[in-house]
Amino acid sequence: MHPSPSRRAALRTGGLLAAGALLPPLSAEQAYAATSHTGVATPHTGTATPHTGAAAAYTGAWRAVPGILARIRPPAFPRRTFRVTDYGAVGDGRTMNTAAFRAAIAACHRAGGGHVVVPEGRFLTGAIHLRSRVDLHVAEGATIAFSPDPRDFLPVVLTRWEGTEAYNYSPFIYAYGERDVAVTGRGTLDGQARLGPWESWYRDSGPQGADQKLLREMGSTGVPVARRVFGDGHHLRPKMVQFYRCRNVLVSGLTIVDPPMWTVHPVLSSNVTVRDITVDSTLYNTDGCDPECCSDVLITGCRFNTNDDCVAVKSGRDEDGHRVGVPSRNIVVRDCRFSGRWGGMTVGSEMSGGVRDIFAEDCEINPPDFPGRYPVKYALYVKANKKRGGSIDGVHIRNFTGQGVERDIAFVTMDYNGGEDGTLPVSVRNIHLDRMEIDGAQTVLRLVGLETDPLRGVHLSRSAFTGIRGPDSIAHTEDLTFRRVFVNGQEVPRP
């Protein structure tokens, strides 16, 4: 359960205990899907995009990847099912079902775990809080539609908002301090954000700006987290799905649409698998998947049509990020399709806790059969500055293909947002791009180091770029190398 700012005992959810024999646990590939009115379920194996780069050698820094993948094991769940309709849920798109979800999850957890099944229908609800050993399974034809009323996401919970800890509106699906927890299935999570006030809070100098500034000041000046209370009367948008300090997490198979802010946001969590999901998030500032201060993460076979970064690795913001001081590390992204507005594969800008050992392979930029509302601006986007401080060490990209990049193939900047008047030391080093094949961009590289803190170690190899309209832009960068790199048919000479 999540802590409360008053430090009083957490509320306990109620509900009837569902009966059922404990059968051998199912692996992640055998998450249940409801198939009948009686609660009978059949295993669903999923159809994640196969890994196409298996022949690529695990050499150099990539030698770490098999060990990372061996540690990432999706949770397994007992073969019990708890249909939300058995706890009073009505899938008519109008009835509020928050209490029914709470009761079904409580019963599943108290029984030792299993699958809380959402059958076909449209189920309106407020915040859903998951518990250990619970798989929330959204069957094909089922939609969980989240209320457009902010009051349905109270009371506030401990969360992280743009890299700073605070108490705020609950994420739409939330878990704090839980183990073996999942959201799976071929159904849909619909944030219905366009029906609520969320976008108006952000766009056109909306009221979010004042609360955003206040929270950042609280983080920078060390105001205790228990006093950083937002929620009702404030305007910080909640995340869609957030796992906070959790272990053994799975998000699989879902279509997620119309979130109010970042879509899938694991924080301070480990052993996380996000696979075969489709994200359609076209409001402002709606990243696809943002692992923050996480370790041993696999994001695979996913499709991102976003109005911000597709995958963005983060680790906290400014002084508050240094206070928590936990890096993101050992993250593997593969076989994904990026149709987002900013970065395809992104690191930062909230990176104050440090980022290292990030691997992304076999991804496609702006695929023609998965067009996004906005083209990707950068296949790789790395954002840091001296206000954030901290370090990024080891971002390894290979076997990316694609077309129509709006700006640069790779934009690495240590002066994000003009530096924000920061004075902390910042380090970005060891950026590798190998076997890239992309048609169409303004430039291949835009590299912005600092005179006081140069960018170190950017290496391109065995790649071909066509339709490049302008020259690279390089500032304060040391150890930049090219090996068998072709731009518009001409090999780039080695430095």
MARMAR-601825 format. One line per field, with one value per residue (C-alpha): residue in one letter; x, y, z; residue number from 1. Coordinates in steps of 0.05 Angstrom, whole numbers. Last residue first. Example, Ala and Ser with C-alpha at 12.3 -4.5 7.8 and 13.67 -1.06 7.14 Angstrom:
# residues 2
resn <- S,A
xx <- 273,246
yy <- -21,-90
zz <- 143,156
resi <- 2,1
This chain:
# residues 495
resn <- P,R,P,V,E,Q,G,N,V,F,V,R,R,F,T,L,D,E,T,H,A,I,S,D,P,G,R,I,G,T,F,A,S,R,S,L,H,V,G,R,L,P,D,T,E,L,G,V,L,R,L,V,T,Q,A,G,D,I,E,M,R,D,L,H,I,N,R,V,S,V,P,L,T,G,D,E,G,G,N,Y,D,M,T,V,F,A,I,D,R,E,V,G,Q,G,T,F,N,R,I,H,V,G,D,I,S,G,G,R,K,K,N,A,K,V,Y,L,A,Y,K,V,P,Y,R,G,P,F,D,P,P,N,I,E,C,D,E,A,F,I,D,R,V,G,G,S,M,E,S,G,V,T,M,G,G,W,R,G,S,F,R,C,D,R,V,V,I,N,R,S,P,V,G,V,R,H,G,D,E,D,R,G,S,K,V,A,V,C,D,D,N,T,N,F,R,C,G,T,I,L,V,D,S,C,C,E,P,D,C,G,D,T,N,Y,L,T,S,D,V,T,I,D,R,V,T,V,N,S,S,L,V,P,H,V,T,W,M,P,P,D,V,I,T,L,G,S,V,L,V,N,R,C,R,Y,F,Q,V,M,K,P,R,L,H,H,G,D,G,F,V,R,R,A,V,P,V,G,T,S,G,M,E,R,L,L,K,Q,D,A,G,Q,P,G,S,D,R,Y,W,S,E,W,P,G,L,R,A,Q,G,D,L,T,G,R,G,T,V,A,V,D,R,E,G,Y,A,Y,I,F,P,S,Y,N,Y,A,E,T,G,E,W,R,T,L,V,V,P,L,F,D,R,P,D,P,S,F,A,I,T,A,G,E,A,V,H,L,D,V,R,S,R,L,H,I,A,G,T,L,F,R,G,E,P,V,V,V,H,G,G,G,A,R,H,C,A,A,I,A,A,R,F,A,A,T,N,M,T,R,G,D,G,V,A,G,Y,D,T,V,R,F,T,R,R,P,F,A,P,P,R,I,R,A,L,I,G,P,V,A,R,W,A,G,T,Y,A,A,A,A,G,T,H,P,T,A,T,G,T,H,P,T,A,V,G,T,H,S,T,A,A,Y,A,Q,E,A,S,L,P,P,L,L,A,G,A,A,L,L,G,G,T,R,L,A,A,R,R,S,P,S,P,H,M
xx <- 777,754,727,651,637,595,528,485,521,561,593,645,678,666,696,684,733,719,658,656,609,590,536,532,521,454,398,409,367,408,442,483,515,572,598,585,621,611,661,662,616,655,640,671,668,601,579,526,525,479,492,461,431,364,336,313,329,354,399,437,486,519,507,549,546,601,598,554,578,550,581,531,526,457,428,373,426,395,335,382,456,488,457,458,416,421,386,371,309,243,265,230,251,268,318,353,401,442,439,484,479,536,549,500,521,494,480,407,420,485,448,424,382,398,354,364,319,306,245,198,140,75,6,39,40,44,47,97,144,166,230,239,273,321,364,366,416,423,482,483,438,450,408,403,374,307,322,333,351,310,298,247,255,205,136,126,121,170,163,196,236,283,294,341,353,411,413,371,408,385,406,342,374,408,341,313,370,357,306,301,329,299,298,250,215,169,184,128,60,61,48,88,87,117,153,200,215,259,280,334,342,297,310,257,230,189,144,102,110,48,73,13,-44,-29,-21,-34,7,7,34,73,119,136,177,204,253,266,228,248,195,157,119,74,34,64,8,-68,-70,-111,-101,-68,-75,-54,-12,33,53,93,127,172,191,157,182,129,92,55,3,-32,7,-29,-33,-8,-62,-76,-141,-145,-79,-16,21,95,97,109,166,205,223,295,305,310,251,206,226,210,142,126,146,102,45,49,54,-4,-52,-51,0,-33,-31,-21,-82,-127,-101,-122,-192,-228,-260,-195,-162,-208,-152,-174,-140,-157,-163,-115,-91,-43,-32,17,43,92,116,85,117,68,21,-19,-68,-99,-40,-65,-71,-10,38,107,174,209,228,173,123,141,87,64,-11,-67,-137,-162,-164,-239,-236,-200,-265,-251,-264,-221,-247,-225,-242,-258,-264,-203,-195,-164,-124,-105,-52,-47,9,22,-32,-58,-92,-143,-162,-231,-274,-317,-320,-334,-352,-319,-291,-243,-208,-171,-120,-86,-58,-55,-128,-120,-92,-148,-201,-170,-165,-238,-261,-221,-245,-318,-309,-283,-338,-376,-434,-435,-394,-442,-393,-423,-378,-412,-359,-375,-370,-297,-282,-234,-193,-146,-90,-34,8,77,119,161,234,288,353,371,358,411,462,449,458,525,565,534,590,639,609,541,538,478,446,386,370,299,268,197,141,100,40,9,3,-68,-89,-163,-212,-278,-313,-383,-401,-348,-280,-240,-167,-113,-39,-2,60,76,81,22,24,4,-68,-96,-168,-221,-263,-266,-255,-307,-285,-251,-194,-150,-135,-63,-45,-30,33,-4,26,0,42,24,0
yy <- 232,174,197,192,147,178,147,202,191,127,103,49,70,140,166,224,223,292,336,410,427,386,403,353,377,385,351,277,236,174,147,83,51,5,48,111,127,184,184,246,306,363,391,460,477,443,388,395,341,345,285,255,319,345,275,225,151,112,51,44,-14,15,76,82,137,129,193,246,280,338,380,424,498,505,568,528,499,530,484,424,444,375,357,293,295,233,222,296,336,309,237,214,142,81,29,18,-41,-15,35,33,87,79,131,186,228,273,347,367,442,431,401,335,309,250,240,181,172,247,287,228,245,270,239,172,125,50,19,70,58,125,99,24,-13,-72,-53,-10,-19,27,14,76,132,177,203,272,243,281,303,249,190,181,127,152,224,279,271,196,144,92,18,-29,-93,-81,-39,-64,-28,-46,20,77,109,119,182,200,266,274,270,320,368,367,317,242,182,178,133,158,111,145,218,268,269,194,137,82,9,-45,-110,-105,-61,-101,-70,-95,-32,28,99,121,76,123,89,126,199,243,315,346,301,248,184,122,68,-3,-58,-120,-120,-81,-124,-98,-134,-74,-12,57,85,49,99,74,131,199,251,252,185,180,108,45,-19,-78,-140,-138,-96,-139,-122,-164,-114,-49,16,56,24,77,72,134,190,245,318,371,424,440,449,375,341,374,358,371,373,298,304,349,416,407,473,443,395,449,497,444,433,507,515,457,484,551,520,472,532,536,575,555,480,444,450,452,384,353,382,318,290,293,251,192,149,88,23,-27,-103,-156,-175,-155,-109,-141,-147,-195,-151,-88,-26,22,3,50,49,117,151,179,254,283,273,293,266,304,272,301,283,225,194,186,183,235,214,223,201,204,278,292,277,250,179,124,75,3,-29,-102,-133,-176,-187,-138,-178,-144,-193,-193,-226,-161,-108,-60,7,27,101,120,74,65,-6,-16,-87,-154,-185,-152,-209,-202,-257,-294,-280,-310,-309,-242,-211,-236,-213,-144,-138,-157,-109,-50,-62,-65,-1,37,13,77,58,95,54,-5,-55,-64,-83,-113,-159,-218,-169,-157,-230,-261,-317,-365,-401,-374,-319,-317,-254,-236,-256,-205,-232,-272,-211,-171,-228,-235,-159,-149,-174,-115,-70,-105,-166,-197,-213,-196,-260,-251,-185,-199,-209,-233,-182,-202,-246,-263,-331,-329,-384,-399,-376,-400,-344,-369,-316,-343,-329,-289,-282,-309,-295,-355,-321,-292,-362,-394,-418,-490,-494,-465,-486,-432,-388,-313,-275,-220,-149,-95,-48,-26,47,62,75,148,179,244,246,176,116,71,0
zz <- -756,-801,-867,-877,-935,-990,-1012,-981,-915,-907,-842,-846,-781,-752,-687,-640,-582,-553,-565,-549,-606,-668,-719,-776,-847,-882,-921,-907,-956,-942,-880,-880,-818,-802,-744,-705,-640,-591,-534,-491,-488,-457,-388,-380,-454,-458,-505,-558,-612,-671,-714,-777,-804,-832,-837,-890,-900,-840,-836,-771,-762,-700,-657,-593,-540,-488,-449,-418,-355,-315,-260,-224,-240,-270,-301,-337,-384,-447,-444,-452,-453,-449,-515,-556,-618,-662,-729,-730,-749,-777,-785,-849,-852,-813,-790,-724,-721,-662,-605,-543,-490,-440,-386,-370,-310,-257,-260,-272,-270,-309,-368,-398,-456,-501,-562,-610,-671,-667,-690,-696,-742,-712,-717,-722,-780,-765,-835,-859,-800,-770,-737,-731,-674,-679,-619,-556,-499,-438,-392,-349,-325,-265,-208,-241,-306,-315,-386,-398,-444,-507,-559,-610,-588,-602,-635,-631,-685,-657,-670,-620,-632,-574,-513,-458,-392,-347,-309,-283,-225,-153,-117,-80,-58,-126,-161,-111,-126,-202,-229,-222,-260,-330,-391,-444,-493,-544,-528,-536,-571,-577,-626,-594,-614,-570,-586,-527,-466,-418,-352,-304,-262,-251,-228,-279,-334,-378,-430,-482,-466,-463,-458,-495,-517,-571,-532,-574,-540,-567,-521,-540,-481,-418,-371,-305,-259,-215,-192,-169,-215,-270,-314,-370,-402,-385,-382,-386,-423,-488,-508,-482,-523,-481,-494,-434,-373,-325,-259,-215,-161,-141,-113,-151,-209,-249,-304,-331,-297,-260,-283,-235,-228,-155,-116,-101,-113,-87,-22,-19,57,66,15,62,29,5,-31,-101,-92,-63,-119,-171,-138,-138,-211,-233,-189,-224,-294,-285,-287,-364,-404,-470,-455,-390,-345,-406,-425,-359,-354,-372,-435,-475,-421,-434,-403,-443,-423,-477,-482,-508,-438,-384,-324,-275,-204,-173,-116,-87,-56,-87,-144,-187,-246,-260,-226,-160,-155,-120,-62,-84,-107,-164,-231,-274,-220,-176,-135,-63,-64,-61,-41,-94,-166,-174,-154,-220,-259,-329,-303,-331,-383,-374,-440,-454,-523,-513,-438,-390,-339,-275,-250,-174,-135,-96,-97,-150,-138,-190,-192,-217,-259,-321,-348,-422,-439,-450,-387,-337,-301,-235,-243,-186,-117,-48,-31,4,-60,-104,-54,-49,-124,-133,-79,-106,-177,-152,-111,-171,-217,-235,-280,-347,-397,-392,-365,-296,-238,-176,-148,-194,-252,-233,-249,-200,-230,-196,-232,-188,-220,-252,-254,-315,-309,-323,-293,-355,-398,-360,-366,-440,-449,-415,-475,-513,-485,-531,-565,-563,-637,-679,-703,-657,-691,-712,-643,-656,-648,-588,-604,-538,-505,-478,-431,-425,-374,-346,-308,-320,-371,-417,-448,-398,-417,-372,-373,-399,-427,-359,-330,-296,-225,-208,-184,-121,-116,-120,-76,-81,-16,-9,-11,30,18,75,85,102,174,187,161,146,77,62,46,-12,0
resi <- 495,494,493,492,491,490,489,488,487,486,485,484,483,482,481,480,479,478,477,476,475,474,473,472,471,470,469,468,467,466,465,464,463,462,461,460,459,458,457,456,455,454,453,452,451,450,449,448,447,446,445,444,443,442,441,440,439,438,437,436,435,434,433,432,431,430,429,428,427,426,425,424,423,422,421,420,419,418,417,416,415,414,413,412,411,410,409,408,407,406,405,404,403,402,401,400,399,398,397,396,395,394,393,392,391,390,389,388,387,386,385,384,383,382,381,380,379,378,377,376,375,374,373,372,371,370,369,368,367,366,365,364,363,362,361,360,359,358,357,356,355,354,353,352,351,350,349,348,347,346,345,344,343,342,341,340,339,338,337,336,335,334,333,332,331,330,329,328,327,326,325,324,323,322,321,320,319,318,317,316,315,314,313,312,311,310,309,308,307,306,305,304,303,302,301,300,299,298,297,296,295,294,293,292,291,290,289,288,287,286,285,284,283,282,281,280,279,278,277,276,275,274,273,272,271,270,269,268,267,266,265,264,263,262,261,260,259,258,257,256,255,254,253,252,251,250,249,248,247,246,245,244,243,242,241,240,239,238,237,236,235,234,233,232,231,230,229,228,227,226,225,224,223,222,221,220,219,218,217,216,215,214,213,212,211,210,209,208,207,206,205,204,203,202,201,200,199,198,197,196,195,194,193,192,191,190,189,188,187,186,185,184,183,182,181,180,179,178,177,176,175,174,173,172,171,170,169,168,167,166,165,164,163,162,161,160,159,158,157,156,155,154,153,152,151,150,149,148,147,146,145,144,143,142,141,140,139,138,137,136,135,134,133,132,131,130,129,128,127,126,125,124,123,122,121,120,119,118,117,116,115,114,113,112,111,110,109,108,107,106,105,104,103,102,101,100,99,98,97,96,95,94,93,92,91,90,89,88,87,86,85,84,83,82,81,80,79,78,77,76,75,74,73,72,71,70,69,68,67,66,65,64,63,62,61,60,59,58,57,56,55,54,53,52,51,50,49,48,47,46,45,44,43,42,41,40,39,38,37,36,35,34,33,32,31,30,29,28,27,26,25,24,23,22,21,20,19,18,17,16,15,14,13,12,11,10,9,8,7,6,5,4,3,2,1
